[in-house]
């Protein structure tokens, strides 16, 4: 209330900062940038900021903010250009899936936002929780287990794939869009990027989702790694 004209709010790595983002309501008509990151005591539902008319950047990664990206409607966040949400939000950055079978639903939720606003989500990923019965460790010191999902783009076509936490060793892409028509203007660009994506798939070629731990071990032993 003491800063009624505040346009930009930054807070990074502050374990002492507490409160609920709904207290930002007094700055609704002025805030353009909100970056509250890695401040775990900050709470609230990110949708409370959905009607802020000037908000262009919202970064809440590393907070205890919750919500569901499926609640974002066409009229929400009218001026938002960049959105990075906490892992406590369904569809947030680093969201923890409880089972491998959760991936299609979470990917589709993020895909829907991506198609509406192509540049809104930056460097998004979700990962399998270490508490999941599907989780297993990688081989040796390497991040070999493909237990994260990330979006993949080739021209106008969007999909997702399982990949390791360090963005190595991807599985095959699961495409959510049909292949562009051969006569479309971006077909050549699509094919060029597609071939690049396909060349990245090595050890997990033929796998569209993570192998079992036993399959992973077999594949890496065949490459000369000790299990």
Backbone torsions as a table, in degrees:
resi	resn	phi	psi	omega
1	UNK	NA	-22.1	-179.8
2	UNK	-84.0	-4.6	-179.3
3	UNK	-128.7	64.2	-171.6
4	UNK	-66.9	-15.0	-178.0
5	UNK	-108.7	12.2	-177.5
6	UNK	-62.0	128.7	-179.2
7	UNK	-106.5	-29.1	-176.4
8	UNK	-130.8	131.6	-179.6
9	UNK	-125.8	120.0	-179.7
10	UNK	-123.6	134.5	173.0
11	UNK	-152.7	122.3	-174.7
12	UNK	-132.7	131.1	175.7
13	UNK	53.3	54.8	-179.7
14	UNK	-120.8	97.1	-179.3
15	UNK	-73.1	-13.3	-178.1
16	UNK	-90.9	-14.6	-178.3
17	UNK	-76.2	126.0	179.8
18	UNK	-126.7	165.4	175.7
19	UNK	131.7	178.4	-177.7
20	UNK	-115.3	138.7	-177.2
21	UNK	-65.9	-12.4	177.9
22	UNK	-68.8	-14.0	176.2
23	UNK	-72.2	-9.8	177.5
24	UNK	-77.5	-2.0	-178.7
25	UNK	-56.5	-30.1	-179.9
26	UNK	-69.1	-14.3	179.8
27	UNK	-108.8	16.1	-174.7
28	UNK	-53.2	-40.0	-173.2
29	UNK	-86.3	-3.1	-176.7
30	UNK	-122.5	-29.8	-173.3
31	UNK	-64.1	127.7	175.9
32	UNK	-113.6	-29.1	-179.0
33	UNK	-133.1	126.3	173.3
34	UNK	-127.3	112.4	176.0
35	UNK	-124.9	95.4	175.7
36	UNK	-116.5	100.2	-171.7
37	UNK	-124.5	144.0	177.7
38	UNK	50.7	45.3	175.3
39	UNK	-126.8	84.5	-164.8
40	UNK	-67.5	-12.0	-179.0
41	UNK	-91.5	0.7	176.5
42	UNK	-84.3	128.6	-173.4
43	UNK	-123.9	-175.7	177.1
44	UNK	117.3	179.0	177.9
45	UNK	-108.4	126.6	-175.2
46	UNK	-60.3	-24.1	-178.8
47	UNK	-66.9	-13.9	176.2
48	UNK	-60.5	-25.7	-177.8
49	UNK	-92.9	6.4	-172.3
50	UNK	-63.8	-24.3	-177.8
51	UNK	-106.7	17.9	175.6
52	UNK	-72.2	115.5	-167.5
53	UNK	-73.3	-16.3	-176.9
54	UNK	-115.4	0.8	-173.5
55	UNK	-69.1	119.4	-178.8
56	UNK	-108.9	-30.5	-179.1
57	UNK	-131.3	129.1	176.6
58	UNK	-134.2	114.2	179.5
59	UNK	-126.6	114.3	-178.4
60	UNK	-124.5	21.7	-176.9
61	UNK	-63.9	139.5	178.6
62	UNK	79.6	12.2	174.8
63	UNK	-105.0	-179.0	176.7
64	UNK	-100.6	18.9	178.0
65	UNK	-66.6	142.1	-177.9
66	UNK	-121.1	-175.7	179.0
67	UNK	139.4	-166.5	-176.0
68	UNK	-149.4	120.6	-177.1
69	UNK	-65.7	-17.0	177.3
70	UNK	-69.4	-11.8	178.0
71	UNK	-82.3	-10.3	-178.3
72	UNK	-72.1	118.2	179.3
73	UNK	-99.1	174.0	-176.8
74	UNK	-62.8	-27.8	-177.9
75	UNK	-93.0	-3.6	-177.5
76	UNK	-84.0	151.0	179.1
77	UNK	47.0	60.9	-170.4
78	UNK	-62.3	-26.8	-177.7
79	UNK	-114.4	7.4	-173.9
80	UNK	-69.2	133.5	-180.0
81	UNK	-114.1	-24.5	-177.6
82	UNK	-143.7	126.4	-176.2
83	UNK	-130.9	120.9	175.7
84	UNK	-130.8	112.3	-173.8
85	UNK	-106.8	162.5	-178.3
86	UNK	-74.9	163.2	-178.8
87	UNK	-69.6	-14.7	176.7
88	UNK	-77.0	-8.9	176.0
89	UNK	-90.1	134.4	174.3
90	UNK	-64.7	115.5	-175.4
91	UNK	94.4	2.6	178.4
92	UNK	-74.9	169.0	178.3
93	UNK	-67.4	124.7	-178.1
94	UNK	81.4	13.1	178.4
95	UNK	-52.6	135.1	-176.6
96	UNK	-97.5	116.1	176.7
97	UNK	-82.7	144.7	-179.4
98	UNK	-88.7	-24.0	177.8
99	UNK	-140.8	154.8	174.9
100	UNK	-58.7	-34.4	-178.3
101	UNK	-68.7	-8.6	176.8
102	UNK	-76.6	-16.9	-171.6
103	UNK	-59.1	-45.4	-177.7
104	UNK	-58.1	-40.1	-178.5
105	UNK	-69.3	-44.2	-178.9
106	UNK	-68.5	-38.6	178.5
107	UNK	-64.5	-39.9	179.9
108	UNK	-66.6	-36.5	178.2
109	UNK	-63.9	-43.6	179.5
110	UNK	-70.7	-37.8	178.3
111	UNK	-59.0	-40.6	-179.7
112	UNK	-61.1	-41.6	176.5
113	UNK	-67.0	-41.3	-178.6
114	UNK	-60.7	-39.1	-178.9
115	UNK	-72.5	-33.3	178.1
116	UNK	-72.8	-43.1	-175.2
117	UNK	-137.1	87.7	-169.8
118	UNK	-57.1	-30.1	-175.0
119	UNK	-102.3	6.6	-171.4
120	UNK	-71.4	-44.3	-175.0
121	UNK	-95.4	121.1	-177.1
122	UNK	-108.8	127.1	174.5
123	UNK	53.2	47.7	-178.1
124	UNK	-79.0	145.1	171.6
125	UNK	-156.8	159.4	170.3
126	UNK	-130.1	160.3	-176.2
127	UNK	-141.7	156.3	178.0
128	UNK	-77.9	130.3	179.8
129	UNK	-64.2	141.4	176.0
130	UNK	-66.8	-14.6	175.6
131	UNK	-85.2	-5.2	-178.9
132	UNK	-71.4	141.3	174.6
133	UNK	-66.3	-13.6	178.9
134	UNK	-88.4	-10.3	-173.3
135	UNK	-76.2	145.8	171.9
136	UNK	-150.3	164.9	-176.7
137	UNK	-87.2	161.9	176.6
138	UNK	-79.6	-176.7	-179.6
139	UNK	-89.1	127.5	175.8
140	UNK	58.7	-136.3	-178.3
141	UNK	-93.2	-0.4	-176.5
142	UNK	-89.3	152.5	173.7
143	UNK	-87.6	83.1	-174.0
144	UNK	-98.3	-20.5	-175.9
145	UNK	-78.7	120.5	-178.9
146	UNK	-83.3	77.2	-172.5
147	UNK	-114.3	19.5	172.0
148	UNK	-119.2	155.6	172.7
149	UNK	-120.2	142.4	177.1
150	UNK	-137.4	150.6	175.5
151	UNK	-71.3	150.7	178.1
152	UNK	-130.8	138.1	178.6
153	UNK	-126.9	135.5	172.0
154	UNK	-133.5	103.0	-172.5
155	UNK	62.5	-127.7	180.0
156	UNK	-90.1	-1.8	-177.0
157	UNK	-89.0	132.7	-177.7
158	UNK	-121.5	139.8	174.7
159	UNK	-150.0	-165.7	175.4
160	UNK	-145.8	162.1	177.7
161	UNK	-148.7	155.1	172.7
162	UNK	-81.1	140.4	-176.4
163	UNK	-155.2	162.0	179.6
164	UNK	-72.0	165.7	-177.1
165	UNK	-64.2	-22.5	178.5
166	UNK	-96.1	12.5	177.4
167	UNK	67.3	31.0	172.8
168	UNK	-114.1	167.3	171.1
169	UNK	55.5	62.1	-179.5
170	UNK	-77.8	156.7	167.9
171	UNK	-89.3	-179.3	177.8
172	UNK	-67.7	151.6	-180.0
173	UNK	-75.1	138.5	170.2
174	UNK	-101.5	105.7	-175.0
175	UNK	-80.5	137.2	178.6
176	UNK	-103.3	-15.5	175.1
177	UNK	-109.9	152.0	172.9
178	UNK	-69.8	161.2	177.3
179	UNK	-67.0	137.0	178.3
180	UNK	-59.5	151.1	178.0
181	UNK	-66.5	145.8	-177.5
182	UNK	-59.4	-25.2	-178.5
183	UNK	-91.5	-1.5	-178.2
184	UNK	-72.2	156.8	-172.8
185	UNK	-70.3	-22.3	-177.8
186	UNK	-104.6	13.9	-175.4
187	UNK	-64.5	-43.2	-178.9
188	UNK	-63.4	-42.0	177.5
189	UNK	-63.9	-40.9	178.3
190	UNK	-58.5	-48.2	-178.4
191	UNK	-63.1	-40.0	179.4
192	UNK	-61.3	-47.1	179.9
193	UNK	-70.0	-38.5	179.7
194	UNK	-58.2	-45.9	-179.8
195	UNK	-62.7	-37.7	177.6
196	UNK	-63.9	-43.2	179.0
197	UNK	-63.4	-43.3	-178.1
198	UNK	-65.4	-33.3	179.2
199	UNK	-69.9	-18.3	179.6
200	UNK	-76.5	-19.1	-177.1
201	UNK	-86.6	113.4	-176.6
202	UNK	-121.1	-81.1	-173.5
203	UNK	-63.3	-32.4	-176.9
204	UNK	-105.6	30.1	177.5
205	UNK	-59.9	131.0	-178.5
206	UNK	93.6	-11.7	179.7
207	UNK	-98.7	123.2	175.7
208	UNK	-97.3	-8.3	172.1
209	UNK	-143.2	167.8	-174.5
210	UNK	-57.2	140.6	173.2
211	UNK	-69.5	166.4	171.7
212	UNK	-69.4	166.1	178.5
213	UNK	-59.7	-39.7	178.8
214	UNK	-62.9	-42.2	178.2
215	UNK	-65.8	-41.4	177.6
216	UNK	-58.1	-48.1	-178.6
217	UNK	-60.5	-42.3	-179.8
218	UNK	-62.5	-43.3	-178.6
219	UNK	-63.9	-41.0	-177.4
220	UNK	-78.1	-31.8	173.7
221	UNK	-61.7	-38.8	178.2
222	UNK	-63.2	-22.3	177.5
223	UNK	-91.9	3.8	176.7
224	UNK	96.5	8.6	179.2
225	UNK	-88.7	144.3	176.7
226	UNK	-89.7	135.1	180.0
227	UNK	-95.8	NA	NA
